Amino acid sequence: MANFPDEVLERVFNYMNSHRERNNLSLVCKNWYKVDRFSRKSVFIGNCYSISPERVIERFPMLKSLTLKGKPHLVDSNFVPYDWGGFVYPWIDALVKSEVELEELRLKRMVITDESLQLISSSFVNFESLVLVRCEGFTTIGLAAIAANCRFLKDLDLQESKVDDHRGHWLSFFPDCCTSLVTLKFACLKGSVNLAALERLVARSPNLRSLRLNGNVPLDALKNILMQAPQLVDLGTGSFVHDPNPEALVGLRNIISKCKSITEISGFFNVLPYCLSAIYPICMNLTCLDLCRVVGIPSNSLIKLASRCAKLQRLWIMDWIGDKGLEAVASTCKDLQELRIYASVHIIGNDLDGVSEKGLFAISIGCHKLHSLLYTCRQMTNAVLITVAKNCPNFISFRLCILDPEKPDPTTMQPFDEGFREIVQSCRKLKRLTLSGQLTDQVFLYIGMYCEQLEVLSVAFAGESSDGITYVLNGCQKLRKLDIRDSPFGNSALLMDVERYETMQSLWTSSCNVSIGACKILAKKMPSLNVEIINDNQQPVSIADDEQRVKTMYLYRTLVGKRKDAPEYVMTL
């Protein structure tokens, strides 16, 4: 195959959708490297500081689609200071100067300014797709530039991003010739919406499939929009409380009943319980239901909704659903594959304490296809974890968050070692694992023994010594990301096998037993790593005392050395 013509090899390479597969193919020989270089149009960078934009552009001159990740994912839990870094402007500037014909840009946890958005809109003639996931630094002025200048725009997706709404009429900047939209998601915006401009835009977008509105789009506007776009597959509803009168609700229900193609639904900002009946006509078609923004609905209303969603595969919801609500889901949604239960501030209805092990037990009995779980609860038991492992052995992602992270099994007062042993021993496809509850070093021995596919591990308030994490590092050869918080991870484990970190993407430690001196030794031995010491109080870091305990350390691979945009409270060794 090495002697095949480049045209044939290029066709073969294009069948490889995984970035890792492409990387592996490019290492076979020089010719394959060259074919990959000139044929790869989509590039994924898991850490924007791991490589320079110039090096990426030189490696892949035909680049058209770029995915970048910035801040560590712990920023979502407020463990990373807001101005730590993750700036995208150097990448945009380099792409423009190199005259790259960029068509798609996907960013996650990055800082993108209006200047960057304006540069994108004026520089890339064929730009089609902008996806900003949990990004910040920009306003609707930048969005207006994208709307006005990107004439072939197909996707504008703002997922959980922080946007300063200086210009509520940014939607009116889409020109009348813009008819190419496939995705428009702005549920995260807080400001007002030019409803007339929105309705006109939807009406002239026959290919629109995904539309997620913010909380300032009322029921009557939603009804008008759905009349113009019965072809929608993914709908974010906007507000359900502006027009709660029966006539408006009946009218909306009649319109929704005609939208047979909708399979994903979200939104419901401040929805009143009886308003949920408006979506009953399409519940039979729903495969994805996101109720994470819903506040103030008792679980009995959710039970009525869930009983109509027999095809549901993904459910994201707050813990106010209660154990009874999960029992209803388990009895109806037999095809459920992904379940996320988030902690809410206000628990209402009959389930005053949210969810517990009873709800997870019901799900494991009724939903054997479950392969992804995020479960936030007040308590758990080993017996339920063992039952879950036996009934749902296909887990790829298992994240358990007990609200009291050091709490033992309330029935036996034992740690959760045996429960998690059954999880990791039975679920051999597990790639992501979050531990919670009282745990000893024994559970890490199990993880090292059985988690051959594990890529991401998050540990908090767990273990008895450094030995626990040592078991993981020795056993989990595919581990890419390791986060350790408030645990006895120390210098001996950190320095035991420093070459191991070259096969990982990152290591994060917070409130562990790691010292300044150990970090210095690590940085000296491994120049290919950036070892960042972060001062949580945002004061300049002092590294004079080698015995001083490090509050937070972030270690990651890099080909370009120390970053130049680190704030004073971040010291890179």
N, C-alpha and C positions, 0 to 999 in steps of 0.2 A: 504493500500500500504506500510505502514511502516514495515509490517511483511513479505513482499516479500523477497525471497532469494536475496543475494547480486548480484548474476549474472544477475538476472532480472532487479534489480535497475540500475546496471551499463549500461545495454543496453538502458534503458530509459534515463539515464543521457547523454548518448552519442548522443541522438537525440537533445539535447539542444546545439545549436551552439553559443548562446550568453553567454559571460562571466558573465553578470549580472544574467541571468537565473540560471546558475550554482551556483553562490553565494547565491541566494535566496533559492535554493533547499537545499544547505548544512546547512542552518540555521533551517530546520524543526525539526531535532532531531539528536542525537549523531550518530545513525547508518547511516543516510544520509550523515552526515559530513564525516564519515569514508569512505563511498563509493565514495564520491566526491574526497576525498584525494587521494585514490589509483587508481582512474580511470581517473582523469584529466591529460591530457598530454600536453595541450596547455594553457599557462598562459599569461595574458595581464596585464602589469603594466603601468598605465598612467603617473606616476611620479617616476623616479628612486630613488628619495630621500624619498618616502613615506614609504618605507619598506626596510629591509636589505635583501641581497641575501640569507643569511643563513636561514632567517625565511621563505622565499619563498620555498627554497629547502626542509626544514623540513616539510612544509605544503603539498608540492606536490612532493614526492620522485620519481614519475614516469614521471616527466617532460621531454618532448622531444622538445617542441616548445615554445620559449620565445619571447614576444614582449615587448620592452622597449621604453619609451619616456623620453627625458632628459630636454633640455632647454624649457622655456616657448615659446609658439608659436609666441610671439611678437619679438623673435629674427629674424624672417623673415623680419620684418620691421625695423631692426637695433635699436630696443629699448632695447636690452639686450647686455651688453658688451660681446665681443667674448670669453673671458676666464672666464665667469661666473661659469662654471662647466658642469656637465653632462657627467662624465667620466664612461666608461663602464668597464674598467679593473677590478675593484673590483668584478663585477658580473662574468666576465669570470674566474677570479682566483678562486672564490668560487665554481663555477660549476665544474671546473677541480678537485679541491681538494675533492669535494663530489662525484666524479666519476659519475656525471650525464651523461647519454647517449644522449646528445643534438644533434638534427638533424636539427633544424631550428632556426635562430636568425634574428629578425627584429628590427631594431633600427631606431629611428627618433629623429633628432636634438641632437645627442650625439657625444662625442669625443671618437674616437676609433683609437688607434695607430697601427703601424705595429707590435709591440710586441703582442698586443691583437690578431691581425689577424693570426700571426704565431702560437700563443698558441692554437687558435681555430683549425687551420689546422693540428696540431700535436697531439691534445688531443681527438678529437671527431671522432672516426673511421667511423661512419655512417653519418657524416654531409652532408646535402643535400641542404640547402637553406640559403643564406645570402642576406638580403635586407637592404640597408643603404639609408635612406631618409634624405637628408639635413644634413648629418653627415660630420665630418671633423677630421683632425689630422693624417690621414694615407696617404700612398703613393702607387705607383704601385709596390713597393717592397712587401708590405703586400698582395696585390692582387696576386702577383706571387706565394706567399706561399700558398694561398687558391687554386689557379689553379693547383699547382704541387702536393699537398698532399690530397686534398679532392676528392677521386677517384669516389665518387658517387654523385658528385655535380649536382643538377638539376637547381638551380636558383642562378644567380649572378646579382643582381639588384642594380645599383647605381643611385639613383634619386636625381638630383640637389645637389649632395655632392661635397665638396671641396677636390680635390685630387691633391697632388703634384706628378707630373709625372717624377720620377727619372729614370724610366726604361720603355722606350716605347715598349719594346718587351715582356711585361708580358704575352701576349696571347700565346707566344711560350712555356710557362711553362705548359700548359695543356698537359698531356701525351697522347700518341696515343690511349691508352685504354679508354680515356674519351669519351663516346658516349651517356651520359645520359642527357645532357643539354636540358632544356625546355625553360629557360629564360636567356638571356644575354643582359644586358642593361648597356652601358657605354657612353651615350651621353654627360655626364657632363665632361668627360676627355678632356684636352686641347692638350695633346701631340700627337706625331706621333703614327701610328698603323702599326704593322707588318702585312701587307695585306696578305702575303702568309700564315702565321700562322692562320690568321682569316679565310681565305677561306678553309683551311684544316679542321679547327675545325667545321665550319658549315657543311662541306661535310660529316663528320662522326657523325653528330648529327641529326638522323632522327626524333627525337621527338621535335626538336626546334620549338617553336610556337611564341616566342616573341624575337625580335632582334632590339635593338636600338643602332645605330652607332653614333660616334662623327663626328665633322666637318672635320676630316682629312681622311675620307673615300670617295674617288672620285667616279664619275659616273661609270667609267669602272669597278671598283672593286665591286660596288653595283650590276652591271649587272651580274658579275660572281657569286656573292653570291646568288642572286635570282635564278639563274639557278640551284644551288645546293639545294635550300630550297623553293620549290614552296608551301610547306605546311604551311608557315608562316601565322599567324593570325594578329600579331602586328609588324609593321615595322617602325623603325626610320631611315630615309633615308641617313643620312650623308650629305655631301656637294653636291650642285647642280651647282657649278660654275667651277670646275676644268676642265671639258670637255664640254663646252657649244656648241660644233659644232653640226650641224643638224644630222650627221650620228650617233653620240653617243646617241643623244636624241631619234632617231627613234629606235635604237637597244634596249635601255632601255625600251621604250614604248612597244615594242613587247614582251619583257620578262615579264614585269609587267602584261600585258594582260593575261598571263598564270597563274598568281598567284590569282586564284579565291577565295582563302580562306581569303585573307587580309581584315579585317574589321576595323582595327585601324592603323592610320598612323600619323607620327610626323617627326620632324627633319627639313629638308629644310634650312640648314645653308646657309645664304647669297644667297638664290636662286634668279635666274633671272626670271622675269615674264613669259617669254615664256616657261621656263622649267617645269612649273606646268602642262603643257599639257601631260607630260609623265605619270601622274597618272590618266588621264581621263578614261582609260579603266576599272579601278576598282572603280571609284567613285560611281557607282550604288550599290556597296556592302558595302561602308563605313558606320560605325555607330559612329566612334570616329575620330575626326580630331583635331590635336594639331598644331597650327601655331604660338606658342608663341616665337619661335626662329627666325621667319621670319622678316627680315628688308628690306625695300626698294621696296615693291610691292604696286602699286596703287590699290584702291578698285575695279576698273573695272576688274582686273585680278581675284580678289577674287569672284566677281559676277559670272564670267564664271565657276569658280570651284564649287561654292555653288549650281549653277543651275543643277549640275550633281549629287548632293549628296542627293537624296530624302529620304534615310533611316537614315540620320544623327541623332544621339541621343545626342552626346556630342561634343561641339565646344569650344576650348580654343584659344583665338586670342588676338592680340594687338588692341588698339583703332584706329589704322590706317585703319581698315576696314571701318570706317565712317558710317554714317546713311544710305547711299545708299546701302552699303554692307549688313547691317543688314536687310534692306528691302528685299534684294534678298534672304537672308537666310530664312526670315519669309515666303516668298512666296513659297519656295521649301521644306524646312525641317520641315514638319508638325509634325514629331515625336520627335523633339528636346526636350530633358529633362534637359540637363545641359548646361549652357552658362557661360563662363568666359571671361570678357573683361578686359585686363590689360592695364595700362598706358604705353605709349611708349615715348621715348625721341624725336624721329623724326616723325612728321606727314607729309605724302606726298600725292600726287595725288590731287583730287578735294576736299577731305574732310580735309581741313587744320586744323580744330579744333577737330579732333577725332569724338567721338560720343556724342550724347546729348539725351534729352528726346524723340526726334523723333524716334531714333533707337529702344529704349525700347518700345515705343508705338507700332511700327510695329511688334516687336517680340511678344508682348502680344496678338495682334490681330491674328497672324498666328500660334503661337506655344502654344496651350492650354495645352499641356502635360508637360510644363516646371515646374520642381520642385526644381531646384538648380540654383541660379544666383549669380554671382559676376560681378558687373557692375561699371566700373570706367568711369566717364563722366565729362564734363565741367559744365553741368547744368541739373536741373530736375524741374518738376512741380508737385504740388499736384494732378492735374487732371490726369496726366499720372500714378502716383502711384495708384490712385483709379481705373483707367482702368485696370492696371496690376492685382490688387487684385481681381477684378471681373472676369477677363478672365482666370486667372491662380490661382485657389484657393488651389492647391495642393503643394504649396511651403513647403519644408522641411528646405531649407537654402536660406536666402535672405540677400545678402551683397551689400549695395550701398555705393560707395565711390565717393563723389563729390569732385573734385580737390580743390575747395575752400570750406572747411568743414563748414564754418559759413555762407554760402550764403543762402538767403531766396529764395522762389519761385519767379523767375524773372517776372512772369506775374502779380502776386497779391502782391508781396513783403511781403507775410505772411510766418510764419514758416511752417515746414513740418509736423506739428502735425496731421492734418486731413488726409494727404496722408498715413502716417504710421499707423494711427488708422484703416484705411480700410485694410491695409496689415495684421495687427495682428488680426483684427476681422474676416476677411474672410479666412485667411490661418491658420486654427486651428491645423494643423499638424506641425507648425513651430518649429524647434529645434535649429536653429542657426540664429542669427540676428545681422547685423552690421548697425548701424545708421550713417547717415551723413546729413549735411545741418543744417540750423538753426532750433533748437528745444527747446521747453519749457518743464517745468515739466509735463505738461499735457500728453505728449506722453508716459512718463513712467507710468502714471496712467493707460493708455490704455494697455500697455504691462503687467502690473501686473494683470489687469482684464481678459485679453483674452489669454495670452500666457501660457496655462496650460502645454504644452509639451516642453517649451523652456529650452534648456540645456546650450547654449553658447550665451553670449551677449557682444558685443563690442561697447563702447560708447566713442566718442571723441568730444570735443568742444560743449557739449550739456547740456541743463538743466539750471535752474536758482538758485537752492539751493540743499541742501542734501535731501530734501523731495522726489525728483524724484527717486533716487536710492532706497530709503526706500520703495516706492510703489512696485518696482521690487522685492526686497528681501522679502517683505510680500506676494506677489502674486504668484511668479514663484517658486513653490515648487520643481520642478525638475531641477532647475538651478545648473549647475556644475561648469562653468567657467564664471567669470565676469571680463572684462577688462575696466578700466575707465581712460581716458587720458584728461588732460586739461579741466577739468570740476569741478563744485563747490561741489564735494563730500567731506564731512568734518567729523570731529570727532563724531558728534552726530549720523550720519548715521552709521559710522563704529562700534560704541559701542552699538547701539540700541538693537541688538539681537545677541550676540556673539555666542550663541549655534548654530545659523543658519549655521555658517561656517563649522560645523562638517559634514553637509550633502553636502557640496560643495567640489570640488577638489582644486580650487584655486581662489584667488582674486588678481588682479593686479591694482595698482593705480600709476599714473604718473602725476606730476604737478597738484595735487589736493590740498585740504585744510586739509590734514591729518598731525598731529603733532607727534613729537617723544614721547611725554607723552601719547598720545592716543594709540600708538603702544605698549608702555610698559604695559599699563593697559590691553590691549587685550591679550598680551603674558602671563601675569600673570594669567588671568582668564581662559585661554584656553591652558593648557600645551600640549594638543594633536596637536597643530598647531605650525608650524614654521613661525615666522614673520620676514622676511628679509628686511632690509633697504639697498638699493643699492645706492651708490654714483656714479652718472653718469660720473663725471670727473675722476673716478678710483683712488681717494684719500681715505685714511683711514677714516672710518665713526666715527664721534663724536656724542655721545648720551647724553652729559652732560646737554644740554639745552632742557627741556621738551617742551618749546614753539616753538622750531625750526620746521619749516615746512619740511616734508619729500619729497624729490624729487621723489623717487620711492620706493614703497613697494610691496613685493611679499609674499603672504600668502598662505600656503598650508597645507593639513593634513599630518601627519606623525606618524608612530608607533615607530620610532627609535630616535627621538629627533634631536638635531642640527647636521647638516652635518659637516664632518671634512675637506672637501676640499675647503671651501669657501675662495676666495681671500680677501685681506685686505679691499677692498672697499665694501665688503658685511658683514653686521653685523646681526647676527641672535639673536633675543631677546628670 
